[in-house]
Amino acid sequence: MGLGRSAPGVGQDLIDTIESVYRAESRRVLATLIRLLGDFDLAEEALQEAFATEGIPSNPRAWLVSTGRFKAIDRLRRSQREVSEEHGVPQAAAEYKEVADDELRLIFTCCHPALSPDAQVALTLREVCGLTTEEIARAFLTTAPTVAQRIVRAKGKIKGAGIPYEVPALSDLPERLDAVLRVVYLVFNEGYRFRHDLSGEAIRLGRLLAELLPDPEVLGLLALMLLHDSRRAARLSVEGDIVLLEEQDRSLWDRDEIAEGVALVERALASRRVGPYLLQAAIAAVHADATSPAKTDWYEIVGLYDVLLRMDPSPVVELNRAAAIAMRDGPAAGLALIDAILARGDLTDYNHAHSARGELLRRLKRLGEASAAYKRALQLVTQDAERRFLERRLESLQQPLDR
Amino acid sequence: MKYLCLIYQEEKQEANVPRDEIQKAKADYWAFTEDIKKTGNYVGSHGLQHTDTATTVRVRNGKLSTTDGPFAETKEQLGGYFLIDAKDLNEAISIAARIPSAKWGSVEVRPVWDKTS
């Protein structure tokens, strides 16, 4: 949501300052306003009004919270409703903790299991990450009115059914945390593929969760996101084309993110309670540790996939395991596993299954079949970068094999 | 906030339940009800006779029509309700989860319109 750029007598610097303050603080302030006011819509309107007020804030967050709150009180007074005035503006010392708690409350409320999974994602992106309905629609290949309707319905249910604005009790935490982690990872994946600001936002949420709820799966998810994000500079060429893990320039990997991710994996593994996110993070850590694809410990990776598959069986995990088997035992072994998955009727419309098959057939020099597999993947692909990648792969089949 | 917990279960299955299990279920219901009376969450409750005793009533253009049977044929039938008072949906869900029938049937938790809103 942009702010008016044509306000008379206001310098561009000031507008830029307010815009950056808005981006940095608005979601945190919103979280606090929702707690103080107990109403999503009222909090959003109050936030908008606070921004429309003149004056340069020296402490933007406290200023926005107090201005937003007073605006809301005015509004409530006008509409003859009551609001408790005892809530003070958070003071500096307790401010950070309180604001972080408010964000956590907001996340748990948006990801409440009484809301549909689609609504959880849409509401989190809207309220916690501050995306517009248009942006959410684009990320999830749907229309803005559909997203808007989901959000309106979800907010209506929060209010009508009395979904509380709180972090759940310890006894409910495992179930509730699952939903939150799922949504955060979904946001990360959307961002990782298409929008870096979204993956940055998911990592920020992951850090917040890890700080306040250092459960092994929370640490595992944060580690997983950091380890994936560490390859961001290497995974796309300058032209914006996808570069496979095996072909990436590993000197471009972000060593700080890797160090942080690996340390988190070690810390979480020490708890001896492993879950799917932690296992995936451990796999990513093994990749991060290797200086080249050949020096990757594929035995370790296959072993981790075996545990993951027992804990959280899914055809996509089977596919990834098959790719690791191909690296450990040769392309024919991996291909047999992928063919078995497809023969069962799973992943037949999943482009990555067909492109992985194409790649293994290419390595086996079965070029006709490789070409057919890539063509099938091309029919299923929806993203431009992935389409270009597959087209290049298809073209490369005409050239002599380099490996 | 008040919530109506609607209890749905398969009437047809009830004929197959052994006598001791029915006794156990009755005792569980009694214990649950006493429990939520003590905690102040209880507002009211009733069990319903089977849907073969139900009559559905409609008035259209001033004309009364009655039909034999429930409003809708479903796999599970409304078998009773608890009206409870809970702090929020989370508390309501935790109470609904303790209704004995939640283990074999389903409990639909519906917030009641608040007269002040």
Interface residues (C-beta under 8 A of the other chain):
Chain A: H112 A114 G160 A161 G162 I163 P164 E166 P168 A169 D172
Chain B: M1 Y3 A86 K87 D88 L89 N90 A92 I93 S94 V109 P111
